[in-house]
Amino acid sequence: MARVCQVTGKKPITGNTVSHSNIKTKRRFLPNLQTKRFFFAEEDRWVTIKVSSEALRTINKNGLASVIKGLRVAGTKI
């Protein structure tokens, strides 16, 4: 699976590692992704979603039902 958050769309970005002598080498900054299981009460089932830590806060704030509704509108199969 790709390293992309299903809710926010966060994905790896590139940057530089800078040494003490100011030599720059390419590196990747990976998002903080967690695979979480949520109980979706409206459908009485468990849903597994790959989310970032920011998406967990979004789910806590807006509720799982509204987040899943938005994902389904966007075309993601949940």
PDB file of N, CA, C and O in Angstrom, chain B, residues numbered from 101:
ATOM      1  N   MET B 101       0.821  -1.185   0.000  1.00  0.00           N
ATOM      2  CA  MET B 101       0.000   0.000   0.000  1.00  0.00           C
ATOM      3  C   MET B 101       0.865   1.250   0.000  1.00  0.00           C
ATOM      4  O   MET B 101       1.964   1.259   0.556  1.00  0.00           O
ATOM      5  N   ALA B 102       0.364   2.294  -0.623  1.00  0.00           N
ATOM      6  CA  ALA B 102       1.108   3.538  -0.675  1.00  0.00           C
ATOM      7  C   ALA B 102       1.095   4.216   0.690  1.00  0.00           C
ATOM      8  O   ALA B 102       0.212   3.973   1.512  1.00  0.00           O
ATOM      9  N   ARG B 103       2.071   5.055   0.912  1.00  0.00           N
ATOM     10  CA  ARG B 103       2.145   5.795   2.174  1.00  0.00           C
ATOM     11  C   ARG B 103       1.378   7.100   2.040  1.00  0.00           C
ATOM     12  O   ARG B 103       1.958   8.186   2.042  1.00  0.00           O
ATOM     13  N   VAL B 104       0.057   6.972   1.923  1.00  0.00           N
ATOM     14  CA  VAL B 104      -0.815   8.128   1.754  1.00  0.00           C
ATOM     15  C   VAL B 104      -1.964   8.013   2.751  1.00  0.00           C
ATOM     16  O   VAL B 104      -2.564   6.948   2.897  1.00  0.00           O
ATOM     17  N   CYS B 105      -2.264   9.106   3.430  1.00  0.00           N
ATOM     18  CA  CYS B 105      -3.388   9.143   4.358  1.00  0.00           C
ATOM     19  C   CYS B 105      -4.683   9.146   3.554  1.00  0.00           C
ATOM     20  O   CYS B 105      -4.826   9.915   2.603  1.00  0.00           O
ATOM     21  N   GLN B 106      -5.622   8.291   3.936  1.00  0.00           N
ATOM     22  CA  GLN B 106      -6.868   8.196   3.203  1.00  0.00           C
ATOM     23  C   GLN B 106      -7.799   9.369   3.475  1.00  0.00           C
ATOM     24  O   GLN B 106      -8.685   9.645   2.667  1.00  0.00           O
ATOM     25  N   VAL B 107      -7.621  10.062   4.585  1.00  0.00           N
ATOM     26  CA  VAL B 107      -8.513  11.163   4.943  1.00  0.00           C
ATOM     27  C   VAL B 107      -7.953  12.502   4.459  1.00  0.00           C
ATOM     28  O   VAL B 107      -8.650  13.246   3.769  1.00  0.00           O
ATOM     29  N   THR B 108      -6.714  12.814   4.809  1.00  0.00           N
ATOM     30  CA  THR B 108      -6.150  14.124   4.483  1.00  0.00           C
ATOM     31  C   THR B 108      -5.353  14.130   3.188  1.00  0.00           C
ATOM     32  O   THR B 108      -5.114  15.197   2.622  1.00  0.00           O
ATOM     33  N   GLY B 109      -4.936  12.967   2.706  1.00  0.00           N
ATOM     34  CA  GLY B 109      -4.147  12.915   1.474  1.00  0.00           C
ATOM     35  C   GLY B 109      -2.672  13.201   1.683  1.00  0.00           C
ATOM     36  O   GLY B 109      -1.936  13.385   0.713  1.00  0.00           O
ATOM     37  N   LYS B 110      -2.226  13.241   2.934  1.00  0.00           N
ATOM     38  CA  LYS B 110      -0.803  13.486   3.194  1.00  0.00           C
ATOM     39  C   LYS B 110       0.032  12.364   2.602  1.00  0.00           C
ATOM     40  O   LYS B 110      -0.343  11.195   2.691  1.00  0.00           O
ATOM     41  N   LYS B 111       1.173  12.716   1.993  1.00  0.00           N
ATOM     42  CA  LYS B 111       2.068  11.731   1.415  1.00  0.00           C
ATOM     43  C   LYS B 111       3.506  12.182   1.632  1.00  0.00           C
ATOM     44  O   LYS B 111       3.727  13.312   2.065  1.00  0.00           O
ATOM     45  N   PRO B 112       4.491  11.331   1.344  1.00  0.00           N
ATOM     46  CA  PRO B 112       5.881  11.713   1.592  1.00  0.00           C
ATOM     47  C   PRO B 112       6.286  12.923   0.755  1.00  0.00           C
ATOM     48  O   PRO B 112       5.859  13.079  -0.389  1.00  0.00           O
ATOM     49  N   ILE B 113       7.117  13.772   1.347  1.00  0.00           N
ATOM     50  CA  ILE B 113       7.694  14.891   0.626  1.00  0.00           C
ATOM     51  C   ILE B 113       9.205  14.751   0.659  1.00  0.00           C
ATOM     52  O   ILE B 113       9.743  14.019   1.489  1.00  0.00           O
ATOM     53  N   THR B 114       9.887  15.441  -0.231  1.00  0.00           N
ATOM     54  CA  THR B 114      11.334  15.333  -0.299  1.00  0.00           C
ATOM     55  C   THR B 114      11.976  16.600   0.243  1.00  0.00           C
ATOM     56  O   THR B 114      11.385  17.680   0.246  1.00  0.00           O
ATOM     57  N   GLY B 115      13.207  16.422   0.700  1.00  0.00           N
ATOM     58  CA  GLY B 115      13.978  17.531   1.224  1.00  0.00           C
ATOM     59  C   GLY B 115      15.437  17.149   1.253  1.00  0.00           C
ATOM     60  O   GLY B 115      15.851  16.199   0.588  1.00  0.00           O
ATOM     61  N   ASN B 116      16.211  17.876   2.010  1.00  0.00           N
ATOM     62  CA  ASN B 116      17.643  17.628   2.088  1.00  0.00           C
ATOM     63  C   ASN B 116      18.057  17.319   3.516  1.00  0.00           C
ATOM     64  O   ASN B 116      17.544  17.904   4.470  1.00  0.00           O
ATOM     65  N   THR B 117      19.004  16.380   3.646  1.00  0.00           N
ATOM     66  CA  THR B 117      19.734  16.204   4.891  1.00  0.00           C
ATOM     67  C   THR B 117      20.977  17.058   4.767  1.00  0.00           C
ATOM     68  O   THR B 117      21.738  16.913   3.811  1.00  0.00           O
ATOM     69  N   VAL B 118      21.190  17.939   5.713  1.00  0.00           N
ATOM     70  CA  VAL B 118      22.325  18.857   5.640  1.00  0.00           C
ATOM     71  C   VAL B 118      23.326  18.460   6.716  1.00  0.00           C
ATOM     72  O   VAL B 118      23.004  18.458   7.904  1.00  0.00           O
ATOM     73  N   SER B 119      24.544  18.124   6.292  1.00  0.00           N
ATOM     74  CA  SER B 119      25.574  17.701   7.231  1.00  0.00           C
ATOM     75  C   SER B 119      26.232  18.926   7.874  1.00  0.00           C
ATOM     76  O   SER B 119      25.921  20.070   7.540  1.00  0.00           O
ATOM     77  N   HIS B 120      27.137  18.654   8.793  1.00  0.00           N
ATOM     78  CA  HIS B 120      27.853  19.728   9.476  1.00  0.00           C
ATOM     79  C   HIS B 120      28.668  20.553   8.489  1.00  0.00           C
ATOM     80  O   HIS B 120      28.832  21.760   8.667  1.00  0.00           O
ATOM     81  N   SER B 121      29.188  19.888   7.429  1.00  0.00           N
ATOM     82  CA  SER B 121      29.980  20.595   6.424  1.00  0.00           C
ATOM     83  C   SER B 121      29.107  21.172   5.308  1.00  0.00           C
ATOM     84  O   SER B 121      29.622  21.594   4.273  1.00  0.00           O
ATOM     85  N   ASN B 122      27.790  21.191   5.515  1.00  0.00           N
ATOM     86  CA  ASN B 122      26.807  21.785   4.612  1.00  0.00           C
ATOM     87  C   ASN B 122      26.653  21.025   3.292  1.00  0.00           C
ATOM     88  O   ASN B 122      26.261  21.603   2.278  1.00  0.00           O
ATOM     89  N   ILE B 123      26.965  19.728   3.312  1.00  0.00           N
ATOM     90  CA  ILE B 123      26.718  18.883   2.149  1.00  0.00           C
ATOM     91  C   ILE B 123      25.253  18.447   2.200  1.00  0.00           C
ATOM     92  O   ILE B 123      24.763  17.994   3.234  1.00  0.00           O
ATOM     93  N   LYS B 124      24.575  18.588   1.084  1.00  0.00           N
ATOM     94  CA  LYS B 124      23.157  18.271   1.042  1.00  0.00           C
ATOM     95  C   LYS B 124      22.922  16.973   0.274  1.00  0.00           C
ATOM     96  O   LYS B 124      23.402  16.808  -0.847  1.00  0.00           O
ATOM     97  N   THR B 125      22.181  16.057   0.888  1.00  0.00           N
ATOM     98  CA  THR B 125      21.782  14.818   0.223  1.00  0.00           C
ATOM     99  C   THR B 125      20.272  14.692   0.337  1.00  0.00           C
ATOM    100  O   THR B 125      19.671  15.103   1.329  1.00  0.00           O
ATOM    101  N   LYS B 126      19.670  14.117  -0.696  1.00  0.00           N
ATOM    102  CA  LYS B 126      18.215  14.004  -0.731  1.00  0.00           C
ATOM    103  C   LYS B 126      17.707  13.009   0.316  1.00  0.00           C
ATOM    104  O   LYS B 126      18.367  12.011   0.609  1.00  0.00           O
ATOM    105  N   ARG B 127      16.540  13.289   0.869  1.00  0.00           N
ATOM    106  CA  ARG B 127      15.891  12.393   1.804  1.00  0.00           C
ATOM    107  C   ARG B 127      14.389  12.553   1.661  1.00  0.00           C
ATOM    108  O   ARG B 127      13.915  13.464   0.981  1.00  0.00           O
ATOM    109  N   ARG B 128      13.640  11.661   2.306  1.00  0.00           N
ATOM    110  CA  ARG B 128      12.177  11.723   2.278  1.00  0.00           C
ATOM    111  C   ARG B 128      11.645  11.944   3.685  1.00  0.00           C
ATOM    112  O   ARG B 128      12.118  11.337   4.646  1.00  0.00           O
ATOM    113  N   PHE B 129      10.665  12.813   3.791  1.00  0.00           N
ATOM    114  CA  PHE B 129       9.951  13.026   5.040  1.00  0.00           C
ATOM    115  C   PHE B 129       8.647  12.248   4.939  1.00  0.00           C
ATOM    116  O   PHE B 129       7.786  12.579   4.123  1.00  0.00           O
ATOM    117  N   LEU B 130       8.497  11.212   5.767  1.00  0.00           N
ATOM    118  CA  LEU B 130       7.316  10.354   5.703  1.00  0.00           C
ATOM    119  C   LEU B 130       6.238  10.855   6.665  1.00  0.00           C
ATOM    120  O   LEU B 130       6.558  11.309   7.763  1.00  0.00           O
ATOM    121  N   PRO B 131       4.972  10.781   6.271  1.00  0.00           N
ATOM    122  CA  PRO B 131       3.901  11.180   7.194  1.00  0.00           C
ATOM    123  C   PRO B 131       3.739  10.160   8.311  1.00  0.00           C
ATOM    124  O   PRO B 131       4.102   8.994   8.156  1.00  0.00           O
ATOM    125  N   ASN B 132       3.199  10.601   9.424  1.00  0.00           N
ATOM    126  CA  ASN B 132       2.978   9.740  10.587  1.00  0.00           C
ATOM    127  C   ASN B 132       1.671   8.971  10.371  1.00  0.00           C
ATOM    128  O   ASN B 132       0.613   9.395  10.835  1.00  0.00           O
ATOM    129  N   LEU B 133       1.752   7.835   9.662  1.00  0.00           N
ATOM    130  CA  LEU B 133       0.562   7.063   9.325  1.00  0.00           C
ATOM    131  C   LEU B 133       0.342   5.930  10.312  1.00  0.00           C
ATOM    132  O   LEU B 133       1.285   5.266  10.743  1.00  0.00           O
ATOM    133  N   GLN B 134      -0.906   5.725  10.657  1.00  0.00           N
ATOM    134  CA  GLN B 134      -1.315   4.639  11.532  1.00  0.00           C
ATOM    135  C   GLN B 134      -2.466   3.899  10.861  1.00  0.00           C
ATOM    136  O   GLN B 134      -3.344   4.523  10.265  1.00  0.00           O
ATOM    137  N   THR B 135      -2.465   2.581  10.954  1.00  0.00           N
ATOM    138  CA  THR B 135      -3.605   1.801  10.490  1.00  0.00           C
ATOM    139  C   THR B 135      -4.530   1.596  11.684  1.00  0.00           C
ATOM    140  O   THR B 135      -4.172   0.923  12.651  1.00  0.00           O
ATOM    141  N   LYS B 136      -5.721   2.183  11.608  1.00  0.00           N
ATOM    142  CA  LYS B 136      -6.643   2.174  12.740  1.00  0.00           C
ATOM    143  C   LYS B 136      -7.947   1.503  12.348  1.00  0.00           C
ATOM    144  O   LYS B 136      -8.404   1.609  11.211  1.00  0.00           O
ATOM    145  N   ARG B 137      -8.541   0.802  13.326  1.00  0.00           N
ATOM    146  CA  ARG B 137      -9.874   0.221  13.161  1.00  0.00           C
ATOM    147  C   ARG B 137     -10.852   1.063  13.961  1.00  0.00           C
ATOM    148  O   ARG B 137     -10.645   1.313  15.148  1.00  0.00           O
ATOM    149  N   PHE B 138     -11.908   1.495  13.309  1.00  0.00           N
ATOM    150  CA  PHE B 138     -12.956   2.269  13.950  1.00  0.00           C
ATOM    151  C   PHE B 138     -14.253   1.478  13.864  1.00  0.00           C
ATOM    152  O   PHE B 138     -14.508   0.804  12.866  1.00  0.00           O
ATOM    153  N   PHE B 139     -15.068   1.557  14.902  1.00  0.00           N
ATOM    154  CA  PHE B 139     -16.381   0.928  14.843  1.00  0.00           C
ATOM    155  C   PHE B 139     -17.359   1.936  14.268  1.00  0.00           C
ATOM    156  O   PHE B 139     -17.614   2.981  14.867  1.00  0.00           O
ATOM    157  N   PHE B 140     -17.903   1.615  13.101  1.00  0.00           N
ATOM    158  CA  PHE B 140     -18.841   2.489  12.405  1.00  0.00           C
ATOM    159  C   PHE B 140     -20.253   2.079  12.813  1.00  0.00           C
ATOM    160  O   PHE B 140     -20.811   1.124  12.273  1.00  0.00           O
ATOM    161  N   ALA B 141     -20.827   2.809  13.771  1.00  0.00           N
ATOM    162  CA  ALA B 141     -22.085   2.408  14.397  1.00  0.00           C
ATOM    163  C   ALA B 141     -23.262   2.448  13.428  1.00  0.00           C
ATOM    164  O   ALA B 141     -24.195   1.658  13.566  1.00  0.00           O
ATOM    165  N   GLU B 142     -23.236   3.362  12.439  1.00  0.00           N
ATOM    166  CA  GLU B 142     -24.349   3.470  11.503  1.00  0.00           C
ATOM    167  C   GLU B 142     -24.528   2.191  10.679  1.00  0.00           C
ATOM    168  O   GLU B 142     -25.652   1.833  10.326  1.00  0.00           O
ATOM    169  N   GLU B 143     -23.432   1.510  10.375  1.00  0.00           N
ATOM    170  CA  GLU B 143     -23.504   0.269   9.594  1.00  0.00           C
ATOM    171  C   GLU B 143     -23.217  -0.958  10.452  1.00  0.00           C
ATOM    172  O   GLU B 143     -23.225  -2.080   9.945  1.00  0.00           O
ATOM    173  N   ASP B 144     -22.964  -0.759  11.741  1.00  0.00           N
ATOM    174  CA  ASP B 144     -22.720  -1.832  12.701  1.00  0.00           C
ATOM    175  C   ASP B 144     -21.576  -2.743  12.250  1.00  0.00           C
ATOM    176  O   ASP B 144     -21.719  -3.965  12.218  1.00  0.00           O
ATOM    177  N   ARG B 145     -20.441  -2.133  11.902  1.00  0.00           N
ATOM    178  CA  ARG B 145     -19.271  -2.903  11.465  1.00  0.00           C
ATOM    179  C   ARG B 145     -17.998  -2.118  11.765  1.00  0.00           C
ATOM    180  O   ARG B 145     -18.030  -0.919  12.038  1.00  0.00           O
ATOM    181  N   TRP B 146     -16.869  -2.841  11.704  1.00  0.00           N
ATOM    182  CA  TRP B 146     -15.557  -2.238  11.891  1.00  0.00           C
ATOM    183  C   TRP B 146     -15.020  -1.774  10.546  1.00  0.00           C
ATOM    184  O   TRP B 146     -15.204  -2.443   9.529  1.00  0.00           O
ATOM    185  N   VAL B 147     -14.354  -0.622  10.547  1.00  0.00           N
ATOM    186  CA  VAL B 147     -13.770  -0.056   9.339  1.00  0.00           C
ATOM    187  C   VAL B 147     -12.288   0.166   9.610  1.00  0.00           C
ATOM    188  O   VAL B 147     -11.926   0.767  10.621  1.00  0.00           O
ATOM    189  N   THR B 148     -11.424  -0.316   8.712  1.00  0.00           N
ATOM    190  CA  THR B 148      -9.989  -0.103   8.840  1.00  0.00           C
ATOM    191  C   THR B 148      -9.565   0.987   7.872  1.00  0.00           C
ATOM    192  O   THR B 148      -9.828   0.901   6.672  1.00  0.00           O
ATOM    193  N   ILE B 149      -8.904   2.018   8.402  1.00  0.00           N
ATOM    194  CA  ILE B 149      -8.480   3.163   7.597  1.00  0.00           C
ATOM    195  C   ILE B 149      -7.019   3.462   7.923  1.00  0.00           C
ATOM    196  O   ILE B 149      -6.601   3.380   9.078  1.00  0.00           O
ATOM    197  N   LYS B 150      -6.248   3.811   6.891  1.00  0.00           N
ATOM    198  CA  LYS B 150      -4.872   4.255   7.095  1.00  0.00           C
ATOM    199  C   LYS B 150      -4.893   5.780   7.219  1.00  0.00           C
ATOM    200  O   LYS B 150      -5.141   6.485   6.241  1.00  0.00           O
ATOM    201  N   VAL B 151      -4.630   6.281   8.429  1.00  0.00           N
ATOM    202  CA  VAL B 151      -4.785   7.704   8.713  1.00  0.00           C
ATOM    203  C   VAL B 151      -3.513   8.284   9.315  1.00  0.00           C
ATOM    204  O   VAL B 151      -2.717   7.573   9.929  1.00  0.00           O
ATOM    205  N   SER B 152      -3.339   9.584   9.127  1.00  0.00           N
ATOM    206  CA  SER B 152      -2.249  10.303   9.772  1.00  0.00           C
ATOM    207  C   SER B 152      -2.722  10.765  11.143  1.00  0.00           C
ATOM    208  O   SER B 152      -3.908  10.677  11.461  1.00  0.00           O
ATOM    209  N   SER B 153      -1.799  11.253  11.945  1.00  0.00           N
ATOM    210  CA  SER B 153      -2.178  11.714  13.278  1.00  0.00           C
ATOM    211  C   SER B 153      -3.090  12.937  13.180  1.00  0.00           C
ATOM    212  O   SER B 153      -3.946  13.135  14.043  1.00  0.00           O
ATOM    213  N   GLU B 154      -2.920  13.751  12.150  1.00  0.00           N
ATOM    214  CA  GLU B 154      -3.817  14.893  11.941  1.00  0.00           C
ATOM    215  C   GLU B 154      -5.228  14.418  11.604  1.00  0.00           C
ATOM    216  O   GLU B 154      -6.207  15.026  12.035  1.00  0.00           O
ATOM    217  N   ALA B 155      -5.335  13.340  10.838  1.00  0.00           N
ATOM    218  CA  ALA B 155      -6.644  12.803  10.475  1.00  0.00           C
ATOM    219  C   ALA B 155      -7.358  12.226  11.693  1.00  0.00           C
ATOM    220  O   ALA B 155      -8.585  12.294  11.774  1.00  0.00           O
ATOM    221  N   LEU B 156      -6.614  11.661  12.640  1.00  0.00           N
ATOM    222  CA  LEU B 156      -7.232  11.176  13.878  1.00  0.00           C
ATOM    223  C   LEU B 156      -7.897  12.328  14.630  1.00  0.00           C
ATOM    224  O   LEU B 156      -8.982  12.165  15.189  1.00  0.00           O
ATOM    225  N   ARG B 157      -7.256  13.474  14.642  1.00  0.00           N
ATOM    226  CA  ARG B 157      -7.831  14.650  15.296  1.00  0.00           C
ATOM    227  C   ARG B 157      -9.069  15.127  14.542  1.00  0.00           C
ATOM    228  O   ARG B 157     -10.041  15.571  15.152  1.00  0.00           O
ATOM    229  N   THR B 158      -9.028  15.034  13.216  1.00  0.00           N
ATOM    230  CA  THR B 158     -10.186  15.419  12.403  1.00  0.00           C
ATOM    231  C   THR B 158     -11.361  14.507  12.684  1.00  0.00           C
ATOM    232  O   THR B 158     -12.496  14.969  12.795  1.00  0.00           O
ATOM    233  N   ILE B 159     -11.096  13.201  12.802  1.00  0.00           N
ATOM    234  CA  ILE B 159     -12.164  12.246  13.096  1.00  0.00           C
ATOM    235  C   ILE B 159     -12.731  12.502  14.490  1.00  0.00           C
ATOM    236  O   ILE B 159     -13.943  12.417  14.684  1.00  0.00           O
ATOM    237  N   ASN B 160     -11.879  12.812  15.458  1.00  0.00           N
ATOM    238  CA  ASN B 160     -12.363  13.122  16.810  1.00  0.00           C
ATOM    239  C   ASN B 160     -13.230  14.378  16.821  1.00  0.00           C
ATOM    240  O   ASN B 160     -14.208  14.453  17.564  1.00  0.00           O
ATOM    241  N   LYS B 161     -12.871  15.362  15.997  1.00  0.00           N
ATOM    242  CA  LYS B 161     -13.594  16.630  15.991  1.00  0.00           C
ATOM    243  C   LYS B 161     -14.915  16.529  15.223  1.00  0.00           C
ATOM    244  O   LYS B 161     -15.959  16.940  15.730  1.00  0.00           O
ATOM    245  N   ASN B 162     -14.872  15.978  13.991  1.00  0.00           N
ATOM    246  CA  ASN B 162     -16.037  15.989  13.110  1.00  0.00           C
ATOM    247  C   ASN B 162     -16.898  14.744  13.221  1.00  0.00           C
ATOM    248  O   ASN B 162     -18.069  14.762  12.842  1.00  0.00           O
ATOM    249  N   GLY B 163     -16.329  13.662  13.737  1.00  0.00           N
ATOM    250  CA  GLY B 163     -17.069  12.411  13.835  1.00  0.00           C
ATOM    251  C   GLY B 163     -16.740  11.486  12.673  1.00  0.00           C
ATOM    252  O   GLY B 163     -16.450  11.934  11.563  1.00  0.00           O
ATOM    253  N   LEU B 164     -16.791  10.195  12.948  1.00  0.00           N
ATOM    254  CA  LEU B 164     -16.442   9.191  11.941  1.00  0.00           C
ATOM    255  C   LEU B 164     -17.440   9.181  10.791  1.00  0.00           C
ATOM    256  O   LEU B 164     -17.050   8.967   9.643  1.00  0.00           O
ATOM    257  N   ALA B 165     -18.708   9.406  11.073  1.00  0.00           N
ATOM    258  CA  ALA B 165     -19.736   9.330  10.026  1.00  0.00           C
ATOM    259  C   ALA B 165     -19.520  10.402   8.960  1.00  0.00           C
ATOM    260  O   ALA B 165     -19.636  10.119   7.767  1.00  0.00           O
ATOM    261  N   SER B 166     -19.208  11.626   9.377  1.00  0.00           N
ATOM    262  CA  SER B 166     -19.012  12.693   8.394  1.00  0.00           C
ATOM    263  C   SER B 166     -17.730  12.488   7.594  1.00  0.00           C
ATOM    264  O   SER B 166     -17.676  12.832   6.413  1.00  0.00           O
ATOM    265  N   VAL B 167     -16.697  11.930   8.227  1.00  0.00           N
ATOM    266  CA  VAL B 167     -15.439  11.674   7.512  1.00  0.00           C
ATOM    267  C   VAL B 167     -15.648  10.574   6.471  1.00  0.00           C
ATOM    268  O   VAL B 167     -15.185  10.700   5.338  1.00  0.00           O
ATOM    269  N   ILE B 168     -16.336   9.504   6.845  1.00  0.00           N
ATOM    270  CA  ILE B 168     -16.586   8.408   5.897  1.00  0.00           C
ATOM    271  C   ILE B 168     -17.494   8.875   4.765  1.00  0.00           C
ATOM    272  O   ILE B 168     -17.322   8.467   3.616  1.00  0.00           O
ATOM    273  N   LYS B 169     -18.458   9.730   5.092  1.00  0.00           N
ATOM    274  CA  LYS B 169     -19.337  10.277   4.048  1.00  0.00           C
ATOM    275  C   LYS B 169     -18.521  11.085   3.038  1.00  0.00           C
ATOM    276  O   LYS B 169     -18.750  10.989   1.833  1.00  0.00           O
ATOM    277  N   GLY B 170     -17.573  11.877   3.530  1.00  0.00           N
ATOM    278  CA  GLY B 170     -16.710  12.639   2.635  1.00  0.00           C
ATOM    279  C   GLY B 170     -15.816  11.769   1.782  1.00  0.00           C
ATOM    280  O   GLY B 170     -15.565  12.079   0.618  1.00  0.00           O
ATOM    281  N   LEU B 171     -15.323  10.658   2.368  1.00  0.00           N
ATOM    282  CA  LEU B 171     -14.486   9.735   1.608  1.00  0.00           C
ATOM    283  C   LEU B 171     -15.282   9.075   0.500  1.00  0.00           C
ATOM    284  O   LEU B 171     -14.784   8.904  -0.612  1.00  0.00           O
ATOM    285  N   ARG B 172     -16.519   8.704   0.801  1.00  0.00           N
ATOM    286  CA  ARG B 172     -17.358   8.040  -0.217  1.00  0.00           C
ATOM    287  C   ARG B 172     -17.730   9.006  -1.333  1.00  0.00           C
ATOM    288  O   ARG B 172     -17.835   8.599  -2.490  1.00  0.00           O
ATOM    289  N   VAL B 173     -17.931  10.279  -1.005  1.00  0.00           N
ATOM    290  CA  VAL B 173     -18.207  11.291  -2.040  1.00  0.00           C
ATOM    291  C   VAL B 173     -16.998  11.432  -2.954  1.00  0.00           C
ATOM    292  O   VAL B 173     -17.142  11.626  -4.161  1.00  0.00           O
ATOM    293  N   ALA B 174     -15.792  11.332  -2.365  1.00  0.00           N
ATOM    294  CA  ALA B 174     -14.565  11.449  -3.149  1.00  0.00           C
ATOM    295  C   ALA B 174     -14.278  10.210  -3.975  1.00  0.00           C
ATOM    296  O   ALA B 174     -13.408  10.236  -4.845  1.00  0.00           O
ATOM    297  N   GLY B 175     -15.002   9.114  -3.716  1.00  0.00           N
ATOM    298  CA  GLY B 175     -14.837   7.909  -4.527  1.00  0.00           C
ATOM    299  C   GLY B 175     -14.013   6.811  -3.888  1.00  0.00           C
ATOM    300  O   GLY B 175     -13.694   5.827  -4.555  1.00  0.00           O
ATOM    301  N   THR B 176     -13.655   6.942  -2.612  1.00  0.00           N
ATOM    302  CA  THR B 176     -12.891   5.911  -1.922  1.00  0.00           C
ATOM    303  C   THR B 176     -13.825   4.821  -1.439  1.00  0.00           C
ATOM    304  O   THR B 176     -14.877   5.104  -0.866  1.00  0.00           O
ATOM    305  N   LYS B 177     -13.442   3.575  -1.670  1.00  0.00           N
ATOM    306  CA  LYS B 177     -14.264   2.444  -1.228  1.00  0.00           C
ATOM    307  C   LYS B 177     -13.930   2.142   0.224  1.00  0.00           C
ATOM    308  O   LYS B 177     -12.787   1.824   0.550  1.00  0.00           O
ATOM    309  N   ILE B 178     -14.919   2.241   1.088  1.00  0.00           N
ATOM    310  CA  ILE B 178     -14.739   1.975   2.524  1.00  0.00           C
ATOM    311  C   ILE B 178     -15.711   0.891   2.924  1.00  0.00           C
ATOM    312  O   ILE B 178     -15.748   0.494   4.089  1.00  0.00           O
TER     313      ILE B 178
END
